[in-house]
Amino acid sequence: MSFLEALENRRSYYGFTAEQPVSEEEIQEIVRRVVKHTPSAFNSQTTRIVVLFQSAHKKFWDMVLTEIRKVTDDDAFAKSSEKIHGAFQSGYATLLFFEDQAIVDHLMQNFPLYAANFPVWAQHTSAMHQLAAWTALEEAGLGASLQHYGELVEPAVKNEWNLPESWKLIAQMPVGKPAAQPGAKEFAPLEERIFIYR
Ligand SMILES: Cc1cc2nc3c(=O)[nH]c(=O)nc-3n(C[C@H](O)[C@H](O)[C@H](O)COP(=O)(O)O)c2cc1C
C-alpha cells in the first residue's frame, strides 16, 4: 500500500473482532518509527506515546468508565458503557498521546517572541503523530479511532502508570481488527478546499 492509499483507506473504526492479526512487537515498531520520524515544532520532540496492550488496554477503558460514572446519570452511563465496551475496549491495544508540557514551558521561556505559539504547536505536533500512527496502523491491517477522554481520566492514568506530572493527555486511540467497514463518507468539493495559483 502506498502512503496515499493508506491515507485514503484510513477510517474511524468503532468495534473490533477478537482477532489480533498484528503482533505486539509490530505495533511497538510502528510506534517507534512514528515517534522517531514525525516532525515537531523546533524539533522539540514533545510527544510521548504510551502503548497499552491486553489487560492494561482493558484497564484503561474501565478507568474511563469509572470516571464517566461519576459525572453521568444511569441512562447516560448505560449508553457510555455500551459504547466503550463495544467500540473501544473490544480492541487489543490503546495508544495514549501525551505532550510534555515541561518542554513546552522551557521553549516558552527561551523563545519569548514565540511563547504563545508553543502550546498551539504542541497540539499540532501531537496531531501529526496521531495521523501518522493511524495511517501506519491502517497500512499494517489494523483499524483505530480517535478519542478524547483526557480531561476526565488523566489523573487516574498518571497514577496507574506512574507517568510524569508534566505530561498532558491529548488523545486516545483504541486499536484492533475492525469488525465492520464504516459507511460511505461525504466529501466536500475539493474546489472549495484547494486553490491553485501560478
Ligand atoms: C481532531 C480530531 C478529533 C476527533 N475527535 C474524535 C472523538 O473525540 N471521538 C470520535 O469518535 N472521533 C473523533 N474524531 C474522528 C472524526 O469524527 C472522523 O475522523 C471523521 O468523522 C471522518 O471519519 P473517518 O475517520 O472515518 O474518515 C476526531 C478526528 C479528528 C481529526
The ligand as a MOL file (V3000), in Angstrom:
LIG
                    3D

  0  0  0     0  0            999 V3000
M  V30 BEGIN CTAB
M  V30 COUNTS 31 33 0 0 0
M  V30 BEGIN ATOM
M  V30 1 C -9.0250 16.4000 15.6120 0
M  V30 2 C -9.9850 15.2430 15.5760 0
M  V30 3 C -10.7400 14.9400 16.6940 0
M  V30 4 C -11.6020 13.8500 16.6960 0
M  V30 5 N -12.2500 13.5000 17.8470 0
M  V30 6 C -12.9960 12.3900 17.8710 0
M  V30 7 C -13.5900 11.9460 19.0790 0
M  V30 8 O -13.4190 12.5440 20.1450 0
M  V30 9 N -14.3480 10.8240 19.0350 0
M  V30 10 C -14.5400 10.1150 17.8780 0
M  V30 11 O -15.2240 9.0700 17.9140 0
M  V30 12 N -13.9680 10.5040 16.7190 0
M  V30 13 C -13.2050 11.6140 16.6900 0
M  V30 14 N -12.6120 12.0070 15.5300 0
M  V30 15 C -12.8610 11.2420 14.2830 0
M  V30 16 C -13.6790 12.0370 13.2550 0
M  V30 17 O -15.0100 12.1560 13.6700 0
M  V30 18 C -13.5540 11.2870 11.9290 0
M  V30 19 O -12.1980 11.1860 11.5930 0
M  V30 20 C -14.3030 11.9690 10.8010 0
M  V30 21 O -15.6960 11.9490 11.0230 0
M  V30 22 C -14.0360 11.3250 9.4610 0
M  V30 23 O -14.3170 9.9320 9.5110 0
M  V30 24 P -13.2060 8.8490 9.2150 0
M  V30 25 O -12.1790 8.9040 10.3310 0
M  V30 26 O -13.9230 7.5290 9.1690 0
M  V30 27 O -12.5450 9.1670 7.9040 0
M  V30 28 C -11.7420 13.0800 15.5230 0
M  V30 29 C -10.9790 13.4050 14.3930 0
M  V30 30 C -10.1110 14.4630 14.4150 0
M  V30 31 C -9.2840 14.7370 13.1880 0
M  V30 END ATOM
M  V30 BEGIN BOND
M  V30 1 1 1 2
M  V30 2 1 2 3
M  V30 3 2 2 30
M  V30 4 2 3 4
M  V30 5 1 4 5
M  V30 6 1 4 28
M  V30 7 2 5 6
M  V30 8 1 6 7
M  V30 9 1 6 13
M  V30 10 2 7 8
M  V30 11 1 7 9
M  V30 12 1 9 10
M  V30 13 2 10 11
M  V30 14 1 10 12
M  V30 15 2 12 13
M  V30 16 1 13 14
M  V30 17 1 14 15
M  V30 18 1 14 28
M  V30 19 1 15 16
M  V30 20 1 16 17
M  V30 21 1 16 18
M  V30 22 1 18 19
M  V30 23 1 18 20
M  V30 24 1 20 21
M  V30 25 1 20 22
M  V30 26 1 22 23
M  V30 27 1 23 24
M  V30 28 2 24 25
M  V30 29 1 24 26
M  V30 30 1 24 27
M  V30 31 2 28 29
M  V30 32 1 29 30
M  V30 33 1 30 31
M  V30 END BOND
M  V30 END CTAB
M  END
